[in-house]
Amino acid sequence: MSQIINYRNVDIERAEKTVLRNVDFSIGEGEFCYLVGRVGSGKSSLMKTMYADVPIAKGDTAEVLGFNLLDIHRRDIPMLRRRIGIVFQDFQLLQDRSVNANLRFVLQATGWKDRNEIEARIEDVLKEVGMVNKSYKMPHELSGGEQQRIVIARALLNAPSLILADEPTGNLDPQTGYQIVSLLHEIAEAGHSVVMATHNMQLVEDFPARVVTCAEKALREG
């Protein structure tokens, strides 16, 4: 199994304060991993380094999808991010346009030009998340769970190798949260690597997978 992420002895800082130190973390193709810990423990900062939103302070190795994050060039960051799907807790959908237009905007922004190919890809990802009949809806017409499914569809548009889900159930009721986590596990089984940050340990118990904990400025297995 080839490694999608490989961190060795990595330090992460925010506002000149150390958030995590001596991080060793790797994840392989199609692996699902929970990132758990209290609010402020460094989960989000760690995930943000993976798509070069937070620079890595120092480390022996910091590679994501073959990109060396220790000296990544600014011009290469869009190529890295195109291979990563990001699922946010607060959805971040464009409220002034339909589901279809939200997804079309992302594809056009990442270089897709053929209208038929764009519409076919949108239909594919909406089928994957069970929302193909909602493409004409505006975000405010959807439930929280439906909006999160659209966010996951958006994350899948460019067939990413890695999905980063940062507290994806944080704004959802428990039953809807279960449906979203089940969907993310299905996505991992289809071959995408998934890292999901959460503080909901009941979900972790009910949908078992590898667990990595952020605590006391360190990362540990389990």
N, C-alpha and C positions, 0 to 999 in steps of 0.2 A: 504494500500500500504506500503510494507516494505521499509525501507530506505537503499539505496545503499551507500550514503555518509552522514555522520553526523559530522559536525564541530561545536564546541561551544567555543567561546572566544579564538580562535587560533591566534597566532602570527607567522609570517613567516619572516625569515631573510635571506639575501644573503650578503656574505662578511662582516658580523657583522653589517649590516645596516638593519633596519626594512623596509620591503617591504609592508607588510599588517599587521594590528593589529586588535585584537578583531573580528576576522572573525566568523560569524555565517552563516553556509551554509549547506543545506541538499538537497538531490535529491532522488526521489523514483524510483521504477521499471518502466521502459518504459517511463520515463519523458525526454523531450528534453529541454535543457537550454542553452541559449546564455550567454557567458561571454564576456562582451564588456569593452572597455576602451582604452586609448591612449597607444602607444608603451611605454613600461617601467612602466606601471601602476600596474604590478604584475600578469597579467593573466597567463603567462607561468609559473611563479614561483608557483602560486597556483595549477596549473594542475600538475606540477612536484612533488609536495608534495603528490598528490593522488596515485602515483605509487612509492613513497619512493625514488625518485631521489634527492629531496631536503628535508632534515629533518625539522620537525616542531620544532620551537624554544620553544614554550610552548603553553598550552591550557588546557581547562577543559575536552574536548572530541575531539578526532580526529580519526574517524573510517571510513574505506572504505572496503566494502564487508566483514564486520565482523572482519577485522584486526585492531588492536589498533596501530595507527601510532606513538603514543607518546612513546611506548617502544617496537616497532617491532624488532624482532631478524633478523639479517642479513640472516640467513638460510631460513627465511619465506618470504623474499622479492620475490624470483622467483615464489612462489606459488601465491602471490598477483598479480604479473604482468601477470601471465598466464590467469588470469580472467579479465584482462583489455586489450582492443584493442586500440592502439595508431595510430592516423593518423597525419603525419607530413606535414608541408607546403612544404618541399623540398624533399618529397618522400622517400629518403633513401633506394632505391632499390639497390640490388647488380647488378652492370652494366655488370659483366662478365658472367652472366647466364640468361637463359630464364625466362619468367614469371613462368612457371611450376616449374623450379628449385628454384626460389626465394621462392615460397610458400612451396615447399617440404623441403627446408632448415629449415624453421621456425618450421614445424611440427616435423621434426626429432630432432631439438634442444629442443623441449618441450616434448620429450618422445614417440612420435609415432614411431612404428616399422613395422607394417604390410603394405606392399607395396600397396595392394589393398585398404585398408582403407585410406591410404594417398591419393591415386589418386582419390578415390571417394569424399573425403572431399575437395580436390582442385577443382574438377568439381562443387561441390555444391556451394562453395563461388564464383566461377567465374560466375556461372549462376545468383547468387544473385545480382551481380553488372553489369550484362550484358556484360561479357567479355569472355565467354566460348570459343569463336573462336580465342582468342588471346594468348592461353597458350604457343604456340611455339615461340612467338616473343621475341626479346631482348628488354630491356627497351628503348634503344635509337631509336628503330623502332616505338615507341608509341608516340602519342601526349601527352601533359601535362595532359589533362583530362583523357585520357586512363590510364596513369601512376597512377593518383590519384585513379582511380577506382580499380586498382590492389593493391594499398596501403590499401584501405578500405577492399578489399577481404582478404588481409593479416591480417588485424586487426580482422576479423571475424573468422579466422581459428579455434580457440579454443572455439568458441561459448561464448564470453565474456559477462558478465552481464553489463559491462560499456565500452563505447567508448569515448575516449578523442580525440577531433579533434582540433589541434592547428593551427589556421589560414589555414584551408585546401584549401581555394580558393585564397590564397595570390599570387600564381604564375600562376593563370589561367585567361583567358579572361572572361568577364562578363557572356556570355551565358553558357560557360562550368562550371563556378562557380555556376550558378543557378542549373545546372543538378546535381552537386555534393551535394549541400545543399538539394535538393529534395530527393536524394538517402539517405542521412543521416536521414531525417525525416521519410522515409519509414522504415529504420532500427529501429528507435525508436518505430514506430507503431507495429513492429514485436516483441517488448518486451525488446529491449536493451535500457538501459539508455544512453543518449548522452549529453556530455558537449562540446560545440563548442566555442572556442575563436575566436573572429573576431572584426575588426574595420569597417567592411562594413555594415553600418546601412541600406543601401538599401536592402540588403539580409534579414536583420532582419524584415524590414517592409513587404517584399514580402512573407516571410515564417514565419508567426507569431508563437511565442512560448514565454515561460518565459524568461525574461531578467534580468541578474544580472550585475551590473556595478562596475568595479574597478576604484576608483578615490581617490586621496588624502590619500593614504595608508589605505583605507577602502573599504568594500564591502557593496553594498546596492541593494535592489530589484528595478528593473525598470531602 
